[in-house]
Amino acid sequence: MLNLKLKTLNFYFSEKKDGRFPDSAGVKTFLEQQLGQATPSHLILENGGELQLLTGDNLGQDFTADALVTNFSVGEKRPKKIRISMVVGDCFPLTIFDQKSGNVALIHAGWRPLYLGILDHVWQLMLEQWSSDSENLWALLGPGIRAESYLMSDKPVQTDEPEWQNFVKKTNLNPDRPWQIDLPAFIKHSLDKKGFNMAHFQDCQLDTFANPDRFFSHRRRQLSGEEKGRMIAALELPI
């Protein structure tokens, strides 16, 4: 299991050798076995661009949305371990962490939630609930399908949208799949436009599609028929 640090926040990402994780019960069991007893609040993805607010009253529950955003007050007493998880197949897990308040957003940054404005929704909530300052915000982009691998035969629906103009294009990389989508570049551009300090942005640069021995890939499975599986993306908040 991959372990990355975002300031004092721990980010975990499972690999093929860790299992396939078809349901939330399996995710919770695995995380408890690997990381110790702390039942995660699990995000069941819906591709609808909606978010859920996580507080001390609903920790450990399952939520159906495309982002989980914690809302703890500075100085508020919290459980010793707070863990948030979701499963992904190629879409990017994006984490935004407010070092001052200790709050975090775990975002399902696939093309459809991004197209439906999930970053706008999360950003607005952060400003309202956290009173965030850009100097206290940090972000981490986990593994996902990079532009070099995200090639499609059909014209993507977001092609004609103004904000996507520089991130969807035709290429000569593959004549059968001429359309390319660059989700990492779109995510970075969107955050930069909102005033995020891009010096605080970490990109792990890992491509799920291009690493078949290490990661599952929904897109690769569509093209080659390989075994179905998902990876866990999980956060562990500092005490």
Buried (B, 14 or more C-beta within 10 A) or exposed (E): BBEBEBEEBBBBBBBBEBBBBEEBEBBBEBBBEEBEEBBBBBBEBBBBBBBBBBEBEEBBEBBEBBBBBBBBBEEEEBEEBBBBBBBBBBBBBBBBBBBEBBBBBBBBBBBBBBBBBBBEBBBEBBEEBBEBBEEBBBBBBBBBBBBEBBBBEEEBEBBEEEBBEEBBBEEEEEEEBBBBBBBBEBBBBBBEEBEBBEEBBBBBEBBBBBBEEBBBBBBBBEEEEEEEBBBBBBBBBBE
